[in-house]
Amino acid sequence: LARFEDGYDLWVHDFREESTKILAKLGADSVSMQMSDDGESLFVLADGSLTKIEAKGGDRKGISFAATMTVDENAERAHMFDHMWRQTKKKFYREDMHGVDWEAYRDAYEPKLAGITNSRDFAIVLSEILGELNASHTGGRYRPQGSRGPSTAALGAIFENDGAAGGLRIAEVLENGPLARAELNINAGDTILAIDGTTIDGSVNAYSLLNGRARDRVRLTIRSAAGEERDVVVRPISLGAENQLLYERWIRTREAIVEKASGGRIGYAHVRGMDDGSFRAFFDRVMGKYADTEALIVDTRFNGGGWLHDDLATFLTGKAYVDLYPRNDLAPGIRYHGDPANRWTKPSVVVMSESNYSDAHFFPWVYAELKIGDTVGMPVPGTATAVWWERMFTGDIIFGIPQVGTKGAAGTYLENDQLEPTHRVPLPPEAAASGTDTQLEAAVRVLLDQLSK
């Protein structure tokens, strides 16, 4: 069984001829197989359908069956509770269980199962008992499988929330969104009066008109700020796609803040997650757009973690050891960058906040421990552990166990050890709402002060 094109298919390999060919096209997302005792047939379960396939020739015959199963959900939940308790006791990263009497908590929480009738409440009970460990990367989650129905589409705009009836007044059209096409000529101050002919007034929830409409053709009735009305046709996007546009907008505004405050001398790059894609985007921005700046702000706020701390620390500790100059110096006095060509060799600071989590706590700790530079922002909760999330056999319950702890040279765990910034700078909600980023402005001042010395 191998996924080569669209889903899993059944293949046969001839070791003498060194040839591989397809035996049966399945195109399945979930598949398993078992061979008959005589080796002549294969029984394949593909996306819930059972099929008998002849090993020679690939002839197929569907197998129909019907079965019923009675599930004792109370016993099922009792088993899962016991499984969670035992797994946590065995795998938790500290044998002392953070000083918690794990046996006593089982005795205290197990009777609560008698009042549980559904998986959502069961997940809450798991979260409550796991929360007694006072650890990150744990808790119970209810994640029902299957379709949840249509989701609301988005128009890629920010609307004014002034309480005025009679349409959606546009405060800003998001760059690269469905309303940003030049030929539509939709601008801030315009008002969406109707969607597919349904007038938007106090009796209509405008967003209900976009339910399940992502990528569909939707007709909008627009009134311009000058009072002219017209119809346009757009294709709304998903909420996830709109969130990406909002993230890109946030990045542009952060870059503008840093450029203005530093006079273009300092570069800015946000590390969105501690993963490969985020590192590639970070590297591209730093070594591309900001390669010639004098210093760098590394923004780690709102980063949920992953495993990238060492890559970032290595990247930011480059030491220049050679410059390269061509024979014909076309630009006298200009430094030709040499090696290392793939690491940052100039000053940097890390911006962090209460929103950092997991490896986004570990990286600023490494950055400070290695004395790479200063950190700016607010304290980060100690959450530097590595987690194993287990999905229970019912498919809709997940729980987490922090299995790997981290210790510094001092020999103490980083978990629950709050990381203090070099420069403590809050970002008040009213400042953020007005477009001011006090933490970035402070980071610029720190770097400019370093550059002046």
Residue, then its C-alpha position, 0 to 999 in steps of 0.5 A: l500500500a502506497r500513496f503515490e498519486d491521489g490516495y493509497d493504492l495497492w502495488v506489487h513489486d517483483f524482486r527478480e525483475e526489479s519492477t513495480k506496478i499497480l495491482a489495484k487502484l483504491g484512491a483511499d485516505s485510510v486503508s489497511m490490508q491482510m493476506s489470506d492464509d494461502g497467500e492467494s488473496l488480499f482483504v483490503l479495508a479502504d475508507g470503510s469498504l471491504t474488498k477481496i483482491e486476488a494477488k495474481g491479476g488483481d480481480r476484485k470482489g466487494i464484501s458486504f457485511a452488516a454488524t451492530m455494536t453496543v457501546d457502554e459509554n460509561a465503561e468506555r469513559a472509565h477506561m479512558f480516564d484510567h488510561m490517561w492517569r496511568q500514561t501520565k504517571k508513566k510518561f510525565y517528564r518528572e517522576d515526582m509529578h511536580g510534587v502532586d499526589w497523583e494517586a489522591y487526585r485519581d481518587a478525587y476525580e474518578p467519582k465525577l465520571a458518574g455525572i458525565t454523559n458526553s465527550r465534551d464534558f469528559a474532556i473538561v474533567l481530564s483538563e481539570i485533573l491534568g491541570e492539578l499538575n501545574a504544567s504546560h502542554t497538557g489537558g483534555r481536548y474534545r475534537p469531534q471528527g467529521s464535517r462540522g457543516p459550512s463555515t462563514a466566508a469573508l470579504g477581506a475587509i475591516f468594517e466600521n463598528d459604529g452601530a449605524a444601520g443600513g449596510l456594512r461601512i468599509a473602514e479598510v480594504l485588506e491588501n490582496g483580498p477579494l475586494a482589493r482588485a483594481e477594477l472593482n474600485i472599492n475603497a474605505g468609506d464605501t458601504i455594502l448595502a446588499i449581498d445577493g440582493t438581500t438588503i443589509d439592515g438592522s433585521v439581517n445578520a450580514y454574515s449569515l449571507l456569507n455562510g458556506r460561500a467561500r470561493d462562490r460568486v457573490r453579488l454585492t451592492i456598493r454605495s460609494a462615499a460619494g453616494e453612487e450605487r453599483d453592483v459588483v461580483v466577488r469571490p469571498i475567501s475563507l476565514g483562514a485566508e482572511n486571517q492570513l491577510l490580517y497577519e500580513r497587514w500586521i507585519r507591514t505595520r510593524e515594519a513601518i514602525v521600525e523603519k520610521a523609528s530607526g530611519g531605515r537603519i534597523g531590520y524587522a522580522h517576525v518568527r510566526g511559529m517554531d517550524d520549518g516554514s516560519f524559519r524559511a520566511f524569517f531567513d528570506r526576509v532577514m537575508g533578503k530585504y534587510a541584509d544591509t541594515e545595521a541591526l535586526i529586531v527578532d519579534t517572537r510575540f504570539n508564537g505558539g512554539g515548535w522546535l526551532h530554538d537552536d536554528l535561530a540561535t545559530f543563525l543569530t550568532g554569526k561572526a564575520y571573518v572575511d569580506l570579498y572584493p572583486r578585482n575591479d572595485l565598482a563601488p569604492g568604500i562599499r563593503y562586499h559581504g563575505d562569509p558567513a553568508n547565511r548567518w546574521t553577523k550584526p547586533s540584534v534584539v528579541v522582542m517577547s511577551e506574555s503570548n510566547y509559548s513552548d519553544a517560543h519561551f525556550f528560544p528567548w531563554v537560549y538567546a539570553e543564556l548565550k548573551i547574544g543580545d538584549t530581550v525587550g517586552m514582557p515576562v514569558p511564562g516558563t513552558a519549555t517542555a516537549v509534549w506528546w499528544e495522544r488521541m484516544f481510541t474513540g477519536d474525539i478525545i485528546f490529552g497531552i503529556p509533557q514528556v521531555g523537560t529542559k534544564g540549563a547549566a544551573g541544573t534547574y528546569l525551565e518549566n514554570d521558571q518565568l523568563e524576565p526580559t532585559h528591558r521590561v516594556p508593556l504594550p497597553p491595550e489602548a496603545a495597541a488599539s491606536g496603532t502604537d507598538t511600545q515594545l518595538e519602539a523600545a527595541v529600536r531605542v535599545l539597538l540605536d543606543q548600541l549602534s551609537k557606542 
